[in-house]
Amino acid sequence: MNRDPILAGTTTIHEASSSLKAGLFFLFAASVALLLPYVRNPALVALVLVQLACLSIPIWINVQRNSFDPFESVHVMGLRYFVFFGMGAIWTAQDPVNVAFDRYVEPYLLQATLYCTLGFIAFLAGYYASWFRSDVVRKTIDRPTTIWFVLIPGMIGFVGSMAGALWARAAWVGVNISTSISSLAQLSPLYHFGWALCWLIALSPSTRRLTRWVLLGTSVPATMIIVANGLTDKSGAFTMVAVPIVAVWYTRGKLPWKSLVVLFLLLIFVIFPFFNTFKLIDPRLGTMLRAEMTWNIVSSWDTQAYVKASTTAAKGRLALINSVAIVVRDTPRWVPYANGRTIFLPSLAYFVPRILWKDKPLFDLGREFGRTFRMTLIIDDQTSIASTVPGELYWNFDLMGIIIGMAIWGTGIRFCYRRYGAGNRLDPIRRATHIVLLIQFIHFGGGIAGQGVMVIRTLMLIEAFLWFARRTGLIRVERLDDA
């Protein structure tokens, strides 16, 4: 029985441990405990509890069947949805002065939460409608034959990430640069693919020590450079750190709860205050100087200022129910229905590279959304506000847009998970693709057109590289019954 030394020992996923069930129980109990103080608004609490059930029931069913994958798309997106539109509603009702976008949001909070809850149910219906009981059985697996299969997409993606950072910096300071830089930036998802592959292979107990050190010795410094050049991207830094944790589950069958807790605490108490302060400093200054100035500002805060910049700022950023409430409030009273204007034509335009369309308009739904719904000043051309998927769907097609759109979205995410993430064996190439898609889905919210096209473009890049790898011998196809 021949096994590639790079991948030996990584083809099975262990069953979930009993500690996982205990962790889920305490998560449920903690969520209910957080909701109890707000029983003075029973209708809002009831809707949030329905969302909690939408999150918990699929997890519990999978745990009972010993088929639970904590990083299955439905669970990750469900947790994200519950935080944004469930706990976000509670935080906004609790502290409207600091969390609500404006003083007129609160009267529309209940209606927005109801619509988001219906959207959550529709999402689950779309996800489970067609394949609820069917298992994924794969007959073949792609195995790398050389370490270059990991290094090549990593290097290409690194160039794309640096181009993206340069493009973002130029846009922030108002400097025009070559459109080829924008085109290169589209290659950055390949770095996520290489980064995920690196950890999936390096964490295998059977991987040779030299292979492990070469992978980590090249990828870790490159990732640190990417994060250092993107200190205005909180979620980007968060996902880079989260990838190794996901890889631990897929290679060892263990969920590193301590690492997850530490990552959560870092997000709230380090990433939020540091990155938000860093963004306020003149971007024309050097990165190291801006970082030093940020540290000096942060270290001068007292406890009250630090809490406001960490926990309060985190709640305000994560409570995206505000976007939905504002759309519900103003559409169609002040803002007419978009009727697909923000989705269909921009999607076609996004497919055309800027290098081929010299005068291609700059689509930024986040800025348009903020100006249209009067959340930013008309002269503000820097601030972007996430419209969210349910918010944009309502803006375009009313309540039925949320229900039908969320069902379609659930179906699409289920298709991607079955193709790249599902299965009892660990296929590192498919799992790495699943991780990349998960990163794309987590960032979904700032525009259906732009981010939808980004997902399609990412899949095209990865599939094109796999086609190249098969024909150049970087990977080989094996039948699983021979492995």
N, C-alpha and C positions, 0 to 999 in steps of 0.2 A: 504494500500500500504506500504510494508515493505522496508525500506532502511537501509543499513548498516551505522551506524553513522560515520564510518571512511571515507566512500565515498559519503555520501549524499551531494547533491548539486553540484556534479562534472560530471554529465552525459551529459551535453550539451555544445556546443561551440558556442559562440556568433558570430554574423556576423561582418565582418570587418567594422570599422568605416570610416567615410568620411575623417578623418585625415590621414588614411593610404594611400588613393589615393593622397592626397597632398604630403605626404612624398615620394611616388614613383615618382611623377612628379619632385620634387626638386632633387631627386637622379639622375634622367635622365638628368636634366638640368645641374647639377654639373659635371656629367661625360662628357657631351659634352663640357662644359666650360674648363675642364682640357685638352681636346684633341685639342682645337682650336689653341693653340700656336705651334702645331707641323704639321701644314698644309704644311710645306715644304717637308714633306714625305707623300703625299696624299694617296699612295697605302697602306701604313701601317695604317694610320688613318682610311681609308675606311674599312679595315679588322677588326680593333678594334671596329668600329661602328657596323659592322655586328654581332660581338660577343655581343655587348651591346644590340642589338635587340633580339638576341637569349635568353638573360637573361630577357629582359623587356617584350617581347610580351606574353609569358606564364603567367607572373605575372599579366599583365593588363587584359588578358582574364579572369583569375580566379577572379580578383577583380570585374569585370563587372558582373560576374555570382554570386557574393556573396559566392564564394566557396574558397576564398583565404586562404591558410595555409602558413604563411611565413616560416615555418620550414618543409614544404614538401621537400622531398629529392631533387627534380629537381631544386628547387629555391636555396637551400643552396649550392648544388654542382655547379649550374650555376654561382652563385656569386663567389665561390672559383675559378672556371675555368676562369672567366673573369678577376679576380685579377691576377692570376698566368700568364695567357697567353695573356691577352689583355692589362691591365694596366702595366703588367710586360714588355711587348714589348715597350710601351711608355717610361717607366722609363729607360730601357736599352738604347734606342735610344737617350734619353735626356742626360744621364750621364753614358756613357760607361766606363769611368775610374773607377767609384765607384760601378757600378751595374753589368756590364758585367763580366762573369767569366774570360775571357781573351780578349786580343786585337783582336783576329781573329773571334770573335762571330758576330760582327755587320754585315758583308756582308751576313750572312746567316739568319739574323733576319726576314726579310720579308718572305722568304720561310717557315721558321718554323712557323710564325704566320699564314700563309695561311693554312698549314697542320693542325694546331690546330683549326682554324676556321672550316675547313671541319669536323674535329673530333667533334666539338661542335654540328654542324648540325646533324651529324650521331647519336650522343648521344640523342638528342631530338627526332629524328625519332624512335629510339629504345624505348624510354620512352613512347611515345604517340601512337605508331603504333597500338597496339592491344586493348587498353582500353580507348580511348580518351573521349568517351561520357558515359561510363558506370559508375554507382554509386555503392558504396559499401554499402550493407544493411546487418547488422549483426542481427542475431536472438537470440544470447545468449551473456552473458557477464560473466567473471570471477570476483568474488568479494572476497577480503580478509575477513576472519573471525576473524583474530587476528593480532596484531601488529608484531608478530613474523614472519609473512610472509615477512615483510620488513627487520627486523633485521637479520634474518638468512643469506640471500644472502649478506647483508652488511658485516657481520662478516667474511664470507668465502672470499669475495672479498678483504677485508682489509688484510687478511693474504696473499692472492695472490699478492696484491700491494706491501706489504713489502718485499715479496720474490723477486719480480721483481726489486725493488730498490736495494736490496742486490746483485742480479745477475749483474745488470748494473754497480754498484760500483766496484764489483770484476773484471768484464771484463775490466773496465777502468784502474785499477791499475795493471792488469796482474796477479791476484790471482785465482787459481783454487778452486772451491767449488763444493759441491755435486750436481749431476745432478738432484736430487729431488727438489732442489731449483728452477731450471728452470721449472720443471713440475708444481710446486705450482704457479709459476708466471702466468701460463695460466688461473688461476682462477680469475685474476684481473678484467675482464669485469663484473663479478657479482657485484663488488662494484659500477660500474656505474649504473647497473640495480637497486640496492638498493638505491643509491643516487637520481636517477630520481624518483623512487617510493616515497621516503621520501618527496620530494617537491610537487609532484602531490597530495599527500594526505594532507600534512601539509597546503597547500594553499587553501584547500577547506574551505569555510566559515562555513560549518556545522561540521567540525572535532572538536571533543572535545578538550578543551584546554590542558588537561593532555596528550592526545595522541600526540598533536602537539609538546609539550615541550619534551616529551620522544624521539620522532623522531629526532627533531632538536638538542636536547641536546646530543645525541649519534653520529649523523651523521656529524654535523659541526666540532666538535673537531677531529674526525677521518679523515675527508677530509683535515683539516689543517695539520695533521701529514703526510698524503700522499704527499701533495704538498711540505711540508718542506723537505721530504726525496727524492724528485724528482726535485730539483731546477735546474737541467740541461734540464728538459723537459718543454719548453715554451708552446707548444700546449696542454700538459696535464693540466697545471695550467689554461690555458685559457678555456678549455672545462669544467673543474670543476666549474668555475665561471659562465659559460654560461648556465648550466643546470637549475638553478633556473629561469633564464629569459625565457627559453623555457617553463618551467612549468607554469609561469604566464599566457602565452598565452593560453595554453591548459586548464587551470582551470578557468581563469577569462575572457578569450576572449579579452584581452587587450595586445597590444604590447608596452612594456616599452621602448619607444624611448630614454629617458634620460639614462636609464641603459645601453642600447646598445652603446650609444655615450661614456659614461664613460668607458665601457669595452674596446672599441676600443682605447680610449686615454691611458688607462692603458697598453694595449698591446704594443703600440708604444713607450710610454715615460717611462714606468716602467719595464714591463716584459722583453722587448728586451734588454735594456742596463744592467739591473741587472743580468738576467739569463746568458747572453753571457759573462759577466765579471766573474760570479761565475764559469763558466766552465773552465776558464783559470787558476784557482787556484788549486794547488796540491790536488787531490782527496783523498790523504792519510790523510789529515788533517780532523779534526772534522767538522761537518756541521755548527755548530754555529760559529766556528773560521773562516771558509771560508766565511760565511755570513757577519761577522764583517769586515773581510778584504775587501770584495766586497764593502760594504758600504763606507769604508774609501777611496777606489779608486774612486768610483762614485762621492762622495762628493767633491773630489779634482778637478774634471773636470771644465774647463771653458765652455762658451756657445758653441763654435765651436766644442769642443770635445764631448759635450753632444749631439749635433745635429747629428754628425757623428755616434755616438753609438746608436742613437734612430731612427730617420727618415731614414737616409742613410742606416743603417744596416737593417732596416725593408724592405726597397725597395730591397736591395740586396738579402734578404732571400726569399721574396715573388715573385721575378721575376724569376720563374722557367721556363720561356720561354728559358732561357739560356741553360738548360739541353737539350731541344728539338733541339735548334739551333746547339749545339755541336754534337748531334747524327746525325743530317742531314748533317753536315759538314764532319764528319769522316766516315759515313757508306754509301756505302761499300768501300770508298776510302782507308781508313787505317784500319778500323775495319770491318771484315766480318759480314754478317747477322747472327744473332744467331739462326734463324730458330726454335724458340720455346725452345731453351736450357735453358733460364732463367725462363721459365714458367712451362712447363709440368713436367719434372722430379723433380725439387724442390718442386712442389705442392705435389707429392706423398710422398716425404721425410718429408715434414712438418707435414703430418698426423700421422707419427709415433712418439710417445713421446720419449724424450731423455732417460727417465728412462728405456725404453725397448730396445733402440738402443744405447748402451754404446759408440760406436765409431762414432756416427752420426756426419757428418761434419757440421761445423758452416757456414750456408749460410748467407751472408750479401751482398745483391746486391748493397747497397749503397757504400760500400767500393770497391767492384769489379767494379762498374760503374765508380767511380772516378779514379781508376788506369787504367782501360781499355781505357778510353778516355782522359787520361793524364791531369786530373784536380787535382790530388794529387801526391805527391812523392811516388815512389815505396816502400819506407821504412815506409810510413805513414800507420799505422794500426789502427788509431783512427777515422779519418775523414770519414763520410758517406755523400754522396750527392744523393739527390732524383733523380731518373731517370725519374720520372713522368709517368703516364699511357700512354699518347701519345708518349713520348720519348721511353719507353720500347717497345711499339708496333711497332714503326718505326724501332728500332734496330733489332727486330726479323723478321718483315714481310713487311717492306717498307710502302708506303703510304696506300695500301689496308689494311694493318694490323691496321692502325689507324682507318680507316673508319669502317671496319667490327668489330674490337674490341670495339670501342666506342659505336657502335649500340648494341652490346651484353651487354655491361656494363649498358647502359641505360635501356635495358629490365630487367636486373636483379634488378636494383635499384627500378624500377617501381613495380616489383613483391613484393619486400620487403615492400614498402610503402603501397601497397594495403592490404597486409596481416596484417601489424602491425600499420600503421599510419592513414590510411584513415577511413572515417566514420564521421557522424554528431554527434555522442555521444562520450563522453570521457570515454573510457575504460582505466583506469590507467595502467593496466598490459600491454596491447598492446602498449599504448603510451610510457611507460617506455622502452619497447623493441625497439620501433622505435627510441627513443633518443639514446639508446646504439648503434644501427646500424648507426645512423647519426654520432656519434663520430668515429665509425670505418671507415665510408666512408670519413670523413673529413681528416683522417690520411692516406688515400689511396694515394700512390705515391712513396713509397720507395721500391716497389717490388710487382708485381701482385700476384706472387705465395704465398709469406709469408702473405701478408695482406688479400688475398682472402681466404686462409685457416683459418686465424684468424676470419674472418666474419662467416664462416661455423662453426668453433669450438664454437664461442660465441653463435650462435643460438642453437647449440646442448646443451650447458650448460644451457641456459635459459629454453629450452623446457624440459630438464631432470628435472630441479627444479620444473617447473610447473606440470609435471607428478607426482612428489613426493608430491607436495602441495595438489593436488586434492585427492590423496589417503590417506593423513593424516589429511584432514579437514582444512588445512590452508587457502584454498579458496573453494568457492562453485560456482556452475554454475547456473545462473538465466536466464530465458527467458526475453527478453527485454519488451515484451508486458505485463509481470507480474510485471515489476520493477516500 
